[in-house]
Amino acid sequence: MHKPCAVIPVYNHETAITTVVEAVLRSGLPCILVDDASAPSCATVLNHLALREQVFLIRLAANQGKGGAVMTGLREASRLGFTHALQVDADGQHDLLDIDIFIEQSRAHPEAVICGYPQYDASVPKGRLYARYLTHVMVWINTLSLQIRDSMCGFRVYPLPPTLALIDSAKIGKRMDFDSDILVRLAWRNQPMRWLPTRVHYPLDGVSHFRLFHDNVLISSMHTRLFFGMLLRAPLILWQRWRT
């Protein structure tokens, strides 16, 4: 069975979120919004969206960060009976015309995580772009593989059973470290992944919650933890690579 939905973490993106939700609904996907303790102005917009058919709203009492909100949404998706969830950012940076392509790939390969690797336009901040290359190298080291083409693009379809099994058994970053952290750990478990190009621009509403210093420190700490985790798993990882 393949029953997909979309999960959108929202933190003060009241300008862009209506456009994002409308695009998701046009694609035929039910939509789970996770309000990550947004300000009242955004909460009001989300209340109106939740009145629409096939829109579900969850509210977090305290801000959990992007990863915490996504994991809450994935658990709710499973509770509602969905088998797969498309993660979408609330700021409008993803090309939502690609939703159908991602869902088709997920339907054809239901065991795989369908991951976007971004095709940027001129709006991408150069500092963010260059920092991604360092993350790519660290991810390749931490997986002993070139399998993960881009670990930071938050436009991907998760098969819920293996994803939730990982979330329930490992401590995964709850903030901007989430996207890379979960893919590396899924790779350690030999989770199949497939990659699709997708256009990305920054952002529709001019709001970014990426904190240059704090989030880079958080991501660096994550890579360090994953590196030592890789060292412990290296014999098994290499054995699995050799067998396949």
C-alpha positions in Angstrom: 0.0 0.0 0.0 1.2 3.5 -0.8 -0.7 6.3 0.9 1.4 9.5 0.9 0.9 12.9 2.6 2.9 16.0 3.1 4.5 17.2 6.3 5.3 20.9 6.7 7.1 22.3 9.7 6.0 25.9 10.2 7.7 28.6 12.3 6.5 32.2 11.5 6.1 31.7 7.8 2.7 33.3 7.6 3.4 35.0 4.3 4.4 31.9 2.3 2.6 29.1 4.0 -0.8 29.5 2.2 0.9 29.4 -1.2 2.8 26.2 -0.2 -0.3 24.5 1.2 -2.4 25.3 -1.9 0.3 23.8 -4.1 0.5 20.7 -2.0 -3.3 20.3 -2.1 -3.4 20.8 -5.8 -1.1 17.8 -6.1 -3.6 15.7 -4.3 -1.7 15.2 -1.1 -3.2 15.6 2.3 -1.2 18.1 4.4 0.0 17.9 8.0 1.1 21.3 9.3 3.3 21.4 12.5 3.1 24.7 14.2 6.5 25.0 15.9 5.3 27.6 18.5 4.8 30.3 15.9 3.8 33.9 16.8 0.0 34.7 16.9 0.0 36.2 13.4 1.2 32.9 11.9 -0.9 30.8 14.2 -4.0 32.7 12.9 -3.1 31.9 9.3 -2.6 28.2 10.2 -6.0 28.1 12.0 -7.7 29.2 8.7 -5.7 26.7 6.7 -6.7 23.9 9.1 -10.4 24.5 8.2 -9.7 23.2 4.7 -10.4 19.6 3.8 -7.3 17.3 4.1 -5.3 19.8 6.1 -4.3 18.7 9.6 -2.7 21.0 12.2 -0.6 20.0 15.2 0.6 22.7 17.6 3.8 22.4 19.7 3.7 24.3 23.0 7.4 25.1 22.8 9.7 25.6 19.8 11.4 22.3 19.0 13.3 23.3 15.9 12.8 22.1 12.3 13.8 18.5 13.0 11.7 18.3 16.1 8.7 19.6 14.1 9.3 17.2 11.2 9.6 14.2 13.5 6.3 15.2 15.2 4.7 15.4 11.8 6.0 12.0 10.7 4.6 10.4 13.8 1.3 12.0 13.2 1.3 10.9 9.6 1.8 7.3 10.7 -1.0 7.7 13.3 -3.4 8.9 10.6 -2.7 5.8 8.4 -0.2 7.3 5.9 2.6 5.1 4.7 4.9 7.8 3.2 5.5 11.5 3.9 6.8 14.2 1.7 8.8 16.7 3.8 8.3 20.3 2.5 9.7 23.6 3.9 7.2 26.3 4.7 9.1 29.2 3.2 8.4 28.4 -0.4 12.0 27.6 -1.5 11.1 24.2 -3.0 9.7 23.8 -6.5 6.4 22.3 -5.7 5.7 21.5 -9.3 8.0 18.5 -8.7 5.7 17.0 -6.1 4.1 14.7 -8.7 7.5 13.4 -9.9 8.6 12.7 -6.3 5.4 10.8 -5.5 5.6 8.8 -8.7 9.1 7.7 -7.8 8.0 6.8 -4.3 5.2 4.8 -5.6 7.5 3.0 -8.0 10.1 2.4 -5.3 8.1 2.4 -2.0 11.1 1.1 0.0 13.3 4.0 -0.9 13.8 7.5 0.5 13.2 9.8 -2.5 15.7 12.7 -2.0 16.0 16.0 -3.8 19.3 17.4 -4.8 19.0 21.1 -5.4 19.5 23.1 -8.5 20.0 26.6 -7.3 19.2 29.9 -8.9 21.0 33.3 -8.2 19.0 33.8 -4.9 21.0 31.3 -2.9 23.3 33.0 -0.3 26.9 32.3 -1.4 28.0 31.5 2.2 25.3 28.9 2.5 26.3 27.4 -0.9 29.9 27.0 0.0 29.2 25.6 3.4 27.2 22.8 1.7 30.3 21.5 0.0 32.0 21.0 3.3 28.9 19.1 4.6 28.9 17.0 1.4 32.5 15.9 2.2 31.7 15.2 5.8 28.7 13.1 4.9 30.7 11.1 2.4 33.3 10.4 5.1 30.6 9.5 7.7 28.9 7.1 5.4 32.1 5.7 3.7 30.2 6.3 0.5 29.3 8.8 -2.2 25.7 7.6 -2.0 24.2 10.8 -0.5 24.4 13.4 -3.2 23.0 16.2 -1.0 22.0 15.7 2.6 20.7 19.3 3.4 17.8 19.5 0.9 14.6 19.2 3.0 12.5 18.1 0.0 12.2 14.3 0.3 9.7 11.4 0.6 10.2 9.1 3.6 8.8 5.6 3.9 7.4 5.9 7.4 8.0 2.4 9.0 11.8 2.4 8.6 12.1 6.1 9.2 10.1 6.0 12.5 12.0 2.9 13.6 15.2 5.0 13.3 13.7 8.0 15.0 12.5 5.9 17.9 15.9 4.2 18.4 18.4 7.0 17.9 19.0 10.5 19.1 18.6 12.7 15.9 19.2 16.4 15.7 16.1 18.5 16.2 17.1 21.7 14.5 19.0 22.5 11.3 21.1 19.4 11.8 18.2 17.1 11.2 18.2 16.7 7.5 21.8 15.5 7.3 21.7 13.5 10.5 18.7 11.4 9.6 20.1 10.6 6.1 23.5 9.5 7.4 21.8 7.2 9.9 19.4 5.8 7.4 22.5 5.1 5.1 24.1 3.2 8.0 21.0 1.0 8.0 21.3 0.4 4.3 18.1 2.3 3.5 17.6 2.5 -0.2 17.7 6.1 -1.6 16.9 7.6 -4.9 17.8 11.1 -6.1 15.9 13.6 -8.2 17.0 17.1 -9.2 14.8 19.9 -8.0 15.0 23.7 -8.3 15.5 25.7 -5.1 15.3 29.4 -4.5 15.7 31.5 -1.3 13.0 32.1 0.1 9.5 33.1 -1.1 8.8 35.2 2.0 12.3 36.6 2.7 12.4 34.8 6.1 15.2 32.4 7.0 15.6 30.9 10.4 19.1 29.6 9.7 21.4 31.1 12.4 24.8 31.5 10.7 26.9 31.0 13.9 24.7 28.8 16.1 23.5 26.5 13.4 26.9 26.0 11.8 28.2 25.1 15.3 25.3 22.7 15.7 26.0 21.1 12.3 29.7 20.8 13.0 28.9 19.1 16.3 26.6 16.7 14.5 29.4 15.8 12.0 31.8 15.1 14.8 29.3 12.8 16.5 28.6 11.0 13.2 32.3 10.6 12.5 32.9 8.7 15.8 29.7 6.8 15.1 31.1 5.8 11.7 34.3 4.7 13.3 32.4 2.3 15.5 30.4 1.0 12.6 33.2 1.0 10.0 33.8 -2.7 9.9 30.1 -3.5 9.5 29.6 -0.7 6.9 32.6 -2.0 4.8 31.4 -5.5 5.1 28.0 -4.5 3.9 29.5 -2.5 1.0 31.6 -5.6 0.0 28.6 -7.9 0.1 26.6 -5.7 -2.2 
